[in-house]
Every structure is written in C-alpha cells, then in structure tokens.
Amino acid sequence: MVQTLGAPQGQGGAHHRKARLAKTITSMNGRKPSILSAPHPPSRLLFDACHLGVVLRALALVEAPLALAVLFGAPGLEEGLGRFAVLTSAAMPPTLLWLLASCALKHWLDRQTATVQWGFAVLWGWACALLGLALYGWLGVEGPSLPASVWLAGSLSGIGLALLLTSLFVLRQRASQPAATVARLAELQSRIRPHFLFNTLNSAIALVRDNPPLAERMLEDLSDLFRHALKDAASISNLAKEIEIARQYLRIESIRFENRLRVTWTVDEDALQASVPPLLLQPLVENAIKHGIEPSSEGGEIHVLVRRKGARVLVRISNTVPSSRALGEAAAKAGNGIALNNVRARLRLMHDVNAEFRTAVRAGRYEVAFSLPAQPLLGRDAALAA
C-alpha cells in the first residue's frame, strides 16, 4: 500500500474533531499522568526463555565450564577435543530442553509467584541433568554404567547450573530497568520540544480566522501527540499505532512547511502488528525534517517504508539531503543525534539480538533502517500493548 500525505480534511468532520478534542482535554485534565511509571501490574516472569539472546547466553554458560574441564583435564589436544564433543553431545540436548520447556510454559509461569518459578527452574534443571547423565552413560565413555558418585555429582551440577542461569538472567532483567527508565525519559525529552509546541500553536492561531477547520485539525493532532506522550505508557506498542502517531506529527508539520514537505508511505498491512517500543517512529521522522527538510529552502521528500520480509519486518525512513551540505557532514550530524541513539537503545532493550539498526547515505538520501521480528509479543506483553 503506497500513500502520499494529502491535504487535511474539510469541514465534514469538524463536529467529530471537536468531540474528540474535548474528550482528550477532559481525560488529560481529569488525572495526573505519570510519565515514567505505568499502572499495569509488573511482570512476574523471571526471564523470557523465548528470547534468542537468552538462548545464546544459556548455551555459552553451559559450554564454558565444559571447555574449562576439558582444558585442564585432558592429556592431549586430540583426546581433549574428543572428550569435549562427547560432553557437548550430552549437555546440549538437556539444556535446549530446559529452555524449550521454559519458553513453552512462559505464559503459565508469568501467572505464578517467583517461588514457583524458581522451583520449576531448579526441579526441571535437575530432571534435565538426569537426562544428560543418561545420554553420557549411553555414549559409553565411563563404561556400561555410571557409578553412583557420578549421578550424584551430575544431579547437583544440574541444580547448581539451573540456579546460576536463572540468577544471571534475573539480574540482567533487573539491570535493564534503569536503562529502560533513562530511555523513556530521553524519549519524552525528544518528543516534547518547546519550539515544536510554540510553532504549532502560532500556526494554529494564524489559521483560526482564515481556516478554522484546519486549525481544529492541527490542535486535535497536537493534543493526540501529547496525550500519547503524557499518558501512563504501556511498555509495548505496535507498528500500526506508531505509524498513526507519526502521521499526526507529519500532518502538523505539513501545515507549517506547506509544499516544502512531501511524504510518501509504503506500508505492508501484514507488518503492522510487529511489537515495538512506544513513540518509536515520531522521533525518526522529526529527525528527517530537522536535518533534511528544514535547512533547505526548497524542502524535500521523506519516504517511510514498512515491509514484511518473511518472519521479519523492515522499517526504513529516508529523506533527501540538502544540496548545500556535504553528504558526510549530514550523515555525521544526523547519526550522532539523541533520537537515533534513543531508538537504537530501546529496540535493543526490547528485542536484544533480534533487532538490527543502521544508518546510511545513498544517492543523496539519508536512511535510517531497522528490522525486527514480525511476530507480535504475546501474553502479558500483548495485553499491555492493547
């Protein structure tokens, strides 16, 4: 679906806009918004085993002690590699089974207390350790049967490893909360810019006499933007919501820049449910206007592409670069901005290694692109985004 930003609607929706604007103002005045906190119940989930980053870290933590044991216990390189291969063959299936069960039972675990989750992690880790010992015995390294001391040591190792993995993942999850709070604050600071508010209000005042419906539409979009910024924000949004917020912002700026601002949208409908941090696209289109449109007397074009590619979604925002600047200077100035760093950090906080972010200058256009999983986050996270 390709769309071009058009002129605002006429007087037909004036009464509807008045009602929405009044409702928005009433709802904002009726409560005291909390910017950095949300009213939703905190997550009970200790860690998300469905996350690729968690899986990779777990495998690395299991392989590391095996490698050390072989390094200091094997008499030669060839024998050491053979023993490491056997240990890996016995340890990897139980580890993956532990992660798979934790992922499959994610929504059930999210409803349980921390004690139940710790108990599940330890008991399931013990059971997986027994499976690993059975595989090790079946491989016949220690003979046809394992002595009781090996079973005891292996069982205790499985329990200890489950405790270690869970503890490390819990600590990492807790450590990300201050970073998320800082990212949220930077996001709000980049959104609520005084010059943007003043410019919008001045434009609306100038339009009140000449074009009241357009002034109403402008103020309605402005109120919606601030309502999204100041409300008790959920931790997860989706591309459909973020595209609508970006459209509202661009409608406001199109009144100020008139024909200098040209916007084209290319959006795949089946990509709109991908989960993203809230207020993600608006800082990027604002950055495109600030560095690509505003400095040029002739204006320029912004192209927003949202495309589904298999199991992933690609989002690319590109803008023309003013001819009076060197491309390298434009890229350096835009690439060091708060908005780009903030978006990159929040994507990594949500999707970890599943998120990719890059910037580039191609054929006279500056591009910001990122990709992420197309599958929306489910369970508690989906409820927060609703």
DRENDO-1510 file (C-alpha; in Angstrom, 1 decimal, always signed):
<recs>
REC; n; res; u; v; w
REC; 1; MET; +0.0; +0.0; +0.0 .
REC; 2; VAL; +1.5; +3.3; -1.1 .
REC; 3; GLN; +0.1; +6.6; +0.2 .
REC; 4; THR; +1.1; +10.2; -0.2 .
REC; 5; LEU; +0.4; +12.7; +2.5 .
REC; 6; GLY; -2.6; +14.7; +1.4 .
REC; 7; ALA; -4.3; +17.8; +2.4 .
REC; 8; PRO; -6.3; +17.8; +5.7 .
REC; 9; GLN; -9.9; +17.0; +5.6 .
REC; 10; GLY; -12.5; +19.7; +5.2 .
REC; 11; GLN; -15.4; +20.8; +7.4 .
REC; 12; GLY; -17.3; +17.5; +7.2 .
REC; 13; GLY; -15.5; +16.1; +10.2 .
REC; 14; ALA; -15.5; +19.3; +12.2 .
REC; 15; HIS; -18.1; +18.2; +14.8 .
REC; 16; HIS; -16.3; +14.9; +15.2 .
REC; 17; ARG; -13.0; +16.6; +15.7 .
REC; 18; LYS; -14.5; +18.9; +18.3 .
REC; 19; ALA; -15.9; +16.0; +20.3 .
REC; 20; ARG; -12.6; +14.1; +20.1 .
REC; 21; LEU; -10.6; +17.2; +21.2 .
REC; 22; ALA; -12.9; +17.9; +24.1 .
REC; 23; LYS; -12.8; +14.3; +25.2 .
REC; 24; THR; -9.0; +14.3; +25.0 .
REC; 25; ILE; -8.7; +17.5; +27.0 .
REC; 26; THR; -11.1; +16.3; +29.6 .
REC; 27; SER; -9.3; +13.0; +30.1 .
REC; 28; MET; -6.0; +14.8; +30.4 .
REC; 29; ASN; -7.3; +17.2; +33.0 .
REC; 30; GLY; -9.1; +14.5; +35.0 .
REC; 31; ARG; -6.0; +12.8; +36.2 .
REC; 32; LYS; -2.3; +13.4; +36.9 .
REC; 33; PRO; -0.3; +11.5; +34.4 .
REC; 34; SER; +2.7; +9.6; +35.5 .
REC; 35; ILE; +5.4; +9.7; +32.8 .
REC; 36; LEU; +7.9; +7.2; +34.0 .
REC; 37; SER; +5.5; +4.7; +35.6 .
REC; 38; ALA; +2.6; +2.7; +34.3 .
REC; 39; PRO; -0.4; +1.4; +36.2 .
REC; 40; HIS; -0.2; -2.1; +34.7 .
REC; 41; PRO; +0.8; -4.9; +37.1 .
REC; 42; PRO; +4.5; -5.7; +36.9 .
REC; 43; SER; +5.6; -8.8; +35.1 .
REC; 44; ARG; +6.1; -11.9; +37.3 .
REC; 45; LEU; +8.2; -13.6; +34.7 .
REC; 46; LEU; +11.8; -14.1; +35.9 .
REC; 47; PHE; +13.2; -14.3; +32.4 .
REC; 48; ASP; +11.9; -14.9; +28.8 .
REC; 49; ALA; +13.4; -18.1; +27.5 .
REC; 50; CYS; +11.8; -17.5; +24.1 .
REC; 51; HIS; +14.3; -14.7; +23.6 .
REC; 52; LEU; +17.2; -15.5; +21.2 .
REC; 53; GLY; +19.6; -13.6; +23.4 .
REC; 54; VAL; +18.7; -15.7; +26.4 .
REC; 55; VAL; +19.2; -18.9; +24.5 .
REC; 56; LEU; +22.6; -17.9; +23.2 .
REC; 57; ARG; +23.7; -16.8; +26.7 .
REC; 58; ALA; +22.5; -20.1; +28.2 .
REC; 59; LEU; +24.3; -22.2; +25.7 .
REC; 60; ALA; +27.5; -20.2; +26.3 .
REC; 61; LEU; +27.2; -20.6; +30.0 .
REC; 62; VAL; +26.8; -24.3; +29.7 .
REC; 63; GLU; +29.7; -24.7; +27.2 .
REC; 64; ALA; +32.2; -22.6; +29.1 .
REC; 65; PRO; +32.7; -24.9; +32.2 .
REC; 66; LEU; +32.8; -28.0; +29.9 .
REC; 67; ALA; +35.6; -26.3; +27.9 .
REC; 68; LEU; +37.5; -25.5; +31.1 .
REC; 69; ALA; +37.1; -29.0; +32.4 .
REC; 70; VAL; +38.5; -30.5; +29.2 .
REC; 71; LEU; +41.2; -27.9; +29.0 .
REC; 72; PHE; +42.7; -28.8; +32.4 .
REC; 73; GLY; +41.8; -32.5; +32.4 .
REC; 74; ALA; +42.7; -33.8; +29.0 .
REC; 75; PRO; +46.3; -35.0; +28.4 .
REC; 76; GLY; +46.4; -34.1; +24.8 .
REC; 77; LEU; +44.6; -31.9; +22.2 .
REC; 78; GLU; +43.1; -34.8; +20.2 .
REC; 79; GLU; +41.7; -36.5; +23.3 .
REC; 80; GLY; +40.5; -33.2; +24.7 .
REC; 81; LEU; +38.6; -32.4; +21.5 .
REC; 82; GLY; +37.0; -35.8; +21.6 .
REC; 83; ARG; +36.0; -35.5; +25.2 .
REC; 84; PHE; +34.6; -32.0; +24.6 .
REC; 85; ALA; +32.5; -33.4; +21.7 .
REC; 86; VAL; +31.1; -36.1; +23.9 .
REC; 87; LEU; +30.3; -33.7; +26.8 .
REC; 88; THR; +28.7; -31.3; +24.4 .
REC; 89; SER; +26.6; -34.1; +22.9 .
REC; 90; ALA; +25.4; -35.0; +26.4 .
REC; 91; ALA; +24.9; -31.4; +27.7 .
REC; 92; MET; +23.3; -29.6; +24.8 .
REC; 93; PRO; +20.0; -31.6; +24.4 .
REC; 94; PRO; +19.1; -31.2; +28.1 .
REC; 95; THR; +20.0; -27.5; +28.1 .
REC; 96; LEU; +17.8; -27.0; +25.0 .
REC; 97; LEU; +15.0; -29.0; +26.6 .
REC; 98; TRP; +15.2; -26.8; +29.7 .
REC; 99; LEU; +15.0; -23.7; +27.5 .
REC; 100; LEU; +12.2; -25.1; +25.3 .
REC; 101; ALA; +10.0; -26.0; +28.3 .
REC; 102; SER; +10.6; -22.6; +29.9 .
REC; 103; CYS; +9.6; -21.0; +26.6 .
REC; 104; ALA; +6.6; -23.2; +26.1 .
REC; 105; LEU; +5.3; -22.6; +29.6 .
REC; 106; LYS; +6.1; -18.8; +29.5 .
REC; 107; HIS; +2.5; -17.7; +29.9 .
REC; 108; TRP; +1.8; -20.1; +32.7 .
REC; 109; LEU; +4.9; -19.1; +34.5 .
REC; 110; ASP; +4.0; -15.4; +34.1 .
REC; 111; ARG; +0.9; -16.1; +36.3 .
REC; 112; GLN; +2.9; -17.8; +39.0 .
REC; 113; THR; +4.8; -16.4; +42.0 .
REC; 114; ALA; +8.6; -16.1; +42.0 .
REC; 115; THR; +8.9; -19.0; +44.3 .
REC; 116; VAL; +7.0; -21.3; +41.9 .
REC; 117; GLN; +9.2; -20.1; +39.0 .
REC; 118; TRP; +12.4; -20.7; +40.9 .
REC; 119; GLY; +11.1; -24.2; +41.9 .
REC; 120; PHE; +10.3; -25.0; +38.3 .
REC; 121; ALA; +13.7; -23.9; +37.1 .
REC; 122; VAL; +15.5; -25.9; +39.7 .
REC; 123; LEU; +13.5; -29.1; +39.5 .
REC; 124; TRP; +13.4; -29.0; +35.7 .
REC; 125; GLY; +17.1; -28.4; +35.7 .
REC; 126; TRP; +17.6; -31.4; +37.9 .
REC; 127; ALA; +15.5; -33.6; +35.6 .
REC; 128; CYS; +17.4; -32.4; +32.5 .
REC; 129; ALA; +20.7; -33.1; +34.3 .
REC; 130; LEU; +19.5; -36.7; +34.8 .
REC; 131; LEU; +18.7; -36.9; +31.1 .
REC; 132; GLY; +22.2; -35.6; +30.3 .
REC; 133; LEU; +23.8; -38.2; +32.6 .
REC; 134; ALA; +21.7; -40.9; +30.8 .
REC; 135; LEU; +23.0; -39.7; +27.5 .
REC; 136; TYR; +26.5; -39.6; +28.8 .
REC; 137; GLY; +26.2; -43.2; +30.0 .
REC; 138; TRP; +24.7; -44.3; +26.8 .
REC; 139; LEU; +27.7; -42.9; +24.9 .
REC; 140; GLY; +29.8; -45.4; +27.0 .
REC; 141; VAL; +32.6; -43.1; +27.9 .
REC; 142; GLU; +32.7; -44.3; +31.5 .
REC; 143; GLY; +31.7; -47.9; +30.8 .
REC; 144; PRO; +28.4; -49.6; +30.5 .
REC; 145; SER; +27.0; -47.9; +33.7 .
REC; 146; LEU; +27.8; -44.8; +35.7 .
REC; 147; PRO; +28.8; -45.0; +39.3 .
REC; 148; ALA; +26.5; -43.5; +42.0 .
REC; 149; SER; +29.0; -40.7; +42.6 .
REC; 150; VAL; +28.8; -39.6; +39.0 .
REC; 151; TRP; +25.0; -39.5; +39.2 .
REC; 152; LEU; +25.1; -37.5; +42.5 .
REC; 153; ALA; +27.7; -35.0; +41.1 .
REC; 154; GLY; +25.8; -34.6; +37.9 .
REC; 155; SER; +22.5; -34.1; +39.7 .
REC; 156; LEU; +24.0; -31.4; +41.9 .
REC; 157; SER; +25.7; -29.8; +38.9 .
REC; 158; GLY; +22.3; -29.6; +37.1 .
REC; 159; ILE; +20.6; -28.0; +40.1 .
REC; 160; GLY; +23.5; -25.6; +40.5 .
REC; 161; LEU; +23.6; -24.7; +36.8 .
REC; 162; ALA; +19.8; -24.1; +36.8 .
REC; 163; LEU; +20.2; -21.8; +39.8 .
REC; 164; LEU; +23.1; -20.0; +38.1 .
REC; 165; LEU; +21.4; -19.5; +34.8 .
REC; 166; THR; +18.2; -18.3; +36.4 .
REC; 167; SER; +20.1; -15.9; +38.8 .
REC; 168; LEU; +22.1; -14.4; +35.9 .
REC; 169; PHE; +19.0; -13.9; +33.8 .
REC; 170; VAL; +17.1; -12.3; +36.7 .
REC; 171; LEU; +20.0; -9.9; +37.4 .
REC; 172; ARG; +20.2; -9.0; +33.8 .
REC; 173; GLN; +16.5; -8.3; +33.6 .
REC; 174; ARG; +16.6; -6.1; +36.7 .
REC; 175; ALA; +19.7; -4.3; +35.4 .
REC; 176; SER; +17.8; -3.3; +32.2 .
REC; 177; GLN; +15.1; -1.5; +34.2 .
REC; 178; PRO; +17.1; +1.6; +35.0 .
REC; 179; ALA; +18.3; +1.7; +31.3 .
REC; 180; ALA; +14.6; +1.5; +30.2 .
REC; 181; THR; +13.7; +4.4; +32.5 .
REC; 182; VAL; +16.5; +6.5; +31.2 .
REC; 183; ALA; +15.5; +5.7; +27.6 .
REC; 184; ARG; +11.9; +6.6; +28.4 .
REC; 185; LEU; +13.0; +9.9; +29.8 .
REC; 186; ALA; +15.2; +10.7; +26.8 .
REC; 187; GLU; +12.3; +9.7; +24.6 .
REC; 188; LEU; +9.9; +12.2; +26.3 .
REC; 189; GLN; +12.5; +14.9; +26.2 .
REC; 190; SER; +13.0; +14.4; +22.4 .
REC; 191; ARG; +9.2; +14.4; +21.9 .
REC; 192; ILE; +8.1; +17.4; +23.9 .
REC; 193; ARG; +10.2; +20.1; +22.4 .
REC; 194; PRO; +9.2; +23.7; +23.3 .
REC; 195; HIS; +10.0; +25.0; +19.8 .
REC; 196; PHE; +7.7; +22.4; +18.2 .
REC; 197; LEU; +4.9; +23.3; +20.6 .
REC; 198; PHE; +5.3; +27.1; +20.1 .
REC; 199; ASN; +5.5; +26.7; +16.3 .
REC; 200; THR; +2.3; +24.6; +16.3 .
REC; 201; LEU; +0.4; +27.0; +18.5 .
REC; 202; ASN; +1.5; +30.0; +16.4 .
REC; 203; SER; +0.4; +28.3; +13.2 .
REC; 204; ALA; -2.9; +27.4; +14.8 .
REC; 205; ILE; -3.5; +30.9; +15.9 .
REC; 206; ALA; -2.8; +32.2; +12.4 .
REC; 207; LEU; -5.2; +29.7; +11.0 .
REC; 208; VAL; -8.1; +30.4; +13.4 .
REC; 209; ARG; -9.6; +33.2; +11.3 .
REC; 210; ASP; -8.7; +32.1; +7.8 .
REC; 211; ASN; -9.3; +28.3; +8.1 .
REC; 212; PRO; -10.9; +27.3; +11.4 .
REC; 213; PRO; -11.4; +23.6; +10.3 .
REC; 214; LEU; -7.7; +23.3; +9.6 .
REC; 215; ALA; -6.8; +24.9; +12.9 .
REC; 216; GLU; -9.1; +22.5; +14.7 .
REC; 217; ARG; -7.4; +19.6; +12.9 .
REC; 218; MET; -4.0; +20.8; +13.8 .
REC; 219; LEU; -4.9; +21.3; +17.5 .
REC; 220; GLU; -6.5; +17.8; +17.5 .
REC; 221; ASP; -3.4; +16.2; +16.2 .
REC; 222; LEU; -1.3; +18.1; +18.7 .
REC; 223; SER; -3.5; +17.0; +21.6 .
REC; 224; ASP; -3.3; +13.4; +20.5 .
REC; 225; LEU; +0.5; +13.6; +20.3 .
REC; 226; PHE; +0.8; +15.0; +23.8 .
REC; 227; ARG; -1.8; +12.5; +25.1 .
REC; 228; HIS; +0.4; +9.7; +23.8 .
REC; 229; ALA; +3.5; +11.3; +25.4 .
REC; 230; LEU; +2.0; +12.0; +28.8 .
REC; 231; LYS; -0.3; +9.1; +29.4 .
REC; 232; ASP; +0.7; +6.2; +31.6 .
REC; 233; ALA; +2.6; +4.4; +28.8 .
REC; 234; ALA; +2.5; +0.7; +28.3 .
REC; 235; SER; +5.8; -0.9; +27.7 .
REC; 236; ILE; +5.0; -2.2; +24.3 .
REC; 237; SER; +3.2; -0.8; +21.2 .
REC; 238; ASN; +2.9; -2.0; +17.6 .
REC; 239; LEU; +3.7; -0.5; +14.2 .
REC; 240; ALA; +0.1; +0.3; +13.5 .
REC; 241; LYS; -0.1; +2.7; +16.5 .
REC; 242; GLU; +3.3; +4.2; +15.9 .
REC; 243; ILE; +2.5; +4.9; +12.2 .
REC; 244; GLU; -0.6; +6.7; +13.2 .
REC; 245; ILE; +1.3; +8.9; +15.7 .
REC; 246; ALA; +3.9; +9.6; +13.0 .
REC; 247; ARG; +1.2; +10.6; +10.6 .
REC; 248; GLN; -0.3; +13.0; +13.1 .
REC; 249; TYR; +3.1; +14.6; +13.6 .
REC; 250; LEU; +3.7; +14.9; +9.9 .
REC; 251; ARG; +0.2; +16.4; +9.3 .
REC; 252; ILE; +1.1; +19.2; +11.8 .
REC; 253; GLU; +4.4; +19.8; +10.1 .
REC; 254; SER; +2.9; +19.8; +6.7 .
REC; 255; ILE; +0.8; +22.8; +7.6 .
REC; 256; ARG; +4.0; +24.7; +8.7 .
REC; 257; PHE; +6.1; +23.6; +5.7 .
REC; 258; GLU; +3.3; +23.5; +3.1 .
REC; 259; ASN; +4.7; +22.4; -0.2 .
REC; 260; ARG; +8.2; +22.1; +1.1 .
REC; 261; LEU; +7.4; +18.8; +2.8 .
REC; 262; ARG; +6.5; +15.8; +0.7 .
REC; 263; VAL; +5.9; +12.5; +2.4 .
REC; 264; THR; +5.3; +9.1; +0.8 .
REC; 265; TRP; +4.3; +6.0; +2.7 .
REC; 266; THR; +4.8; +2.4; +1.5 .
REC; 267; VAL; +3.3; +0.1; +4.1 .
REC; 268; ASP; +2.6; -3.7; +4.1 .
REC; 269; GLU; -0.6; -4.4; +6.0 .
REC; 270; ASP; +0.7; -7.7; +7.4 .
REC; 271; ALA; +3.6; -5.9; +9.1 .
REC; 272; LEU; +1.6; -3.7; +11.3 .
REC; 273; GLN; +1.3; -6.0; +14.3 .
REC; 274; ALA; +5.0; -6.2; +15.0 .
REC; 275; SER; +5.8; -5.2; +18.5 .
REC; 276; VAL; +7.9; -2.1; +19.0 .
REC; 277; PRO; +8.7; +0.3; +21.9 .
REC; 278; PRO; +6.2; +3.2; +22.2 .
REC; 279; LEU; +6.9; +6.5; +20.5 .
REC; 280; LEU; +9.4; +5.0; +18.2 .
REC; 281; LEU; +8.8; +6.4; +14.7 .
REC; 282; GLN; +7.9; +10.0; +15.5 .
REC; 283; PRO; +11.5; +11.0; +16.7 .
REC; 284; LEU; +12.8; +9.5; +13.4 .
REC; 285; VAL; +10.5; +11.5; +11.1 .
REC; 286; GLU; +11.2; +14.6; +13.3 .
REC; 287; ASN; +14.9; +14.0; +12.8 .
REC; 288; ALA; +14.3; +13.7; +9.0 .
REC; 289; ILE; +12.5; +17.0; +9.0 .
REC; 290; LYS; +15.1; +18.7; +11.1 .
REC; 291; HIS; +18.1; +17.6; +9.0 .
REC; 292; GLY; +16.6; +17.1; +5.6 .
REC; 293; ILE; +13.7; +19.4; +5.1 .
REC; 294; GLU; +14.1; +22.4; +7.4 .
REC; 295; PRO; +17.6; +23.5; +6.2 .
REC; 296; SER; +16.6; +23.6; +2.6 .
REC; 297; SER; +14.6; +26.5; +1.1 .
REC; 298; GLU; +13.2; +24.1; -1.5 .
REC; 299; GLY; +12.2; +21.5; +1.1 .
REC; 300; GLY; +12.5; +17.8; +0.3 .
REC; 301; GLU; +10.9; +14.4; +0.5 .
REC; 302; ILE; +10.5; +11.8; +3.3 .
REC; 303; HIS; +9.8; +8.2; +2.4 .
REC; 304; VAL; +8.6; +5.8; +5.1 .
REC; 305; LEU; +8.8; +2.1; +4.1 .
REC; 306; VAL; +7.3; -0.7; +6.3 .
REC; 307; ARG; +7.8; -4.0; +4.6 .
REC; 308; ARG; +7.3; -7.6; +5.7 .
REC; 309; LYS; +10.1; -10.0; +4.7 .
REC; 310; GLY; +9.3; -13.5; +5.8 .
REC; 311; ALA; +9.5; -13.6; +9.6 .
REC; 312; ARG; +10.9; -10.1; +9.9 .
REC; 313; VAL; +9.8; -6.6; +9.3 .
REC; 314; LEU; +11.9; -3.9; +7.7 .
REC; 315; VAL; +11.3; -0.2; +8.6 .
REC; 316; ARG; +13.2; +2.4; +6.6 .
REC; 317; ILE; +12.8; +6.2; +6.8 .
REC; 318; SER; +14.8; +8.2; +4.2 .
REC; 319; ASN; +14.9; +11.8; +3.4 .
REC; 320; THR; +16.6; +14.0; +0.8 .
REC; 321; VAL; +19.8; +15.7; +1.9 .
REC; 322; PRO; +20.1; +19.4; +1.3 .
REC; 323; SER; +22.4; +20.2; -1.6 .
REC; 324; SER; +24.2; +22.8; +0.3 .
REC; 325; ARG; +25.7; +20.3; +2.7 .
REC; 326; ALA; +28.3; +17.6; +2.1 .
REC; 327; LEU; +26.8; +14.2; +2.4 .
REC; 328; GLY; +29.4; +13.1; +5.0 .
REC; 329; GLU; +28.6; +16.1; +7.2 .
REC; 330; ALA; +24.9; +15.4; +7.1 .
REC; 331; ALA; +25.4; +11.8; +8.0 .
REC; 332; ALA; +27.6; +12.6; +10.9 .
REC; 333; LYS; +25.3; +15.2; +12.2 .
REC; 334; ALA; +22.2; +13.1; +11.9 .
REC; 335; GLY; +23.9; +9.9; +13.1 .
REC; 336; ASN; +25.1; +11.5; +16.4 .
REC; 337; GLY; +21.6; +12.7; +17.3 .
REC; 338; ILE; +19.8; +11.8; +20.5 .
REC; 339; ALA; +16.8; +10.5; +18.6 .
REC; 340; LEU; +18.8; +7.8; +16.7 .
REC; 341; ASN; +20.7; +6.7; +19.8 .
REC; 342; ASN; +17.4; +6.5; +21.8 .
REC; 343; VAL; +15.6; +4.5; +19.2 .
REC; 344; ARG; +18.6; +2.1; +18.9 .
REC; 345; ALA; +18.8; +1.6; +22.6 .
REC; 346; ARG; +15.1; +1.0; +23.1 .
REC; 347; LEU; +15.0; -1.5; +20.2 .
REC; 348; ARG; +17.9; -3.4; +21.8 .
REC; 349; LEU; +16.1; -3.4; +25.2 .
REC; 350; MET; +13.0; -5.0; +23.7 .
REC; 351; HIS; +14.4; -7.3; +21.1 .
REC; 352; ASP; +18.0; -7.8; +22.1 .
REC; 353; VAL; +20.0; -9.5; +19.3 .
REC; 354; ASN; +16.8; -9.9; +17.2 .
REC; 355; ALA; +16.9; -6.1; +16.4 .
REC; 356; GLU; +19.1; -4.6; +13.7 .
REC; 357; PHE; +19.6; -0.9; +13.3 .
REC; 358; ARG; +21.7; +1.0; +10.8 .
REC; 359; THR; +22.1; +4.4; +9.1 .
REC; 360; ALA; +23.5; +5.2; +5.7 .
REC; 361; VAL; +23.7; +7.8; +2.9 .
REC; 362; ARG; +22.8; +6.5; -0.5 .
REC; 363; ALA; +22.2; +8.5; -3.7 .
REC; 364; GLY; +21.7; +11.8; -2.0 .
REC; 365; ARG; +19.3; +10.4; +0.6 .
REC; 366; TYR; +19.9; +9.8; +4.3 .
REC; 367; GLU; +18.4; +6.5; +5.5 .
REC; 368; VAL; +17.6; +5.1; +9.0 .
REC; 369; ALA; +16.6; +1.5; +8.9 .
REC; 370; PHE; +15.8; -1.2; +11.4 .
REC; 371; SER; +14.5; -4.7; +11.3 .
REC; 372; LEU; +12.8; -6.8; +14.0 .
REC; 373; PRO; +10.6; -9.9; +14.3 .
REC; 374; ALA; +7.3; -9.7; +12.6 .
REC; 375; GLN; +5.6; -12.0; +15.2 .
REC; 376; PRO; +4.0; -9.8; +17.9 .
REC; 377; LEU; +4.9; -10.5; +21.5 .
REC; 378; LEU; +2.1; -12.5; +23.1 .
REC; 379; GLY; +0.6; -13.0; +26.6 .
REC; 380; ARG; +1.2; -10.3; +29.1 .
REC; 381; ASP; +3.1; -8.1; +26.7 .
REC; 382; ALA; +0.2; -8.1; +24.2 .
REC; 383; ALA; -2.2; -7.1; +26.9 .
REC; 384; LEU; +0.0; -4.1; +27.8 .
REC; 385; ALA; +0.1; -3.0; +24.2 .
REC; 386; ALA; -3.7; -3.2; +23.8 .
</recs>
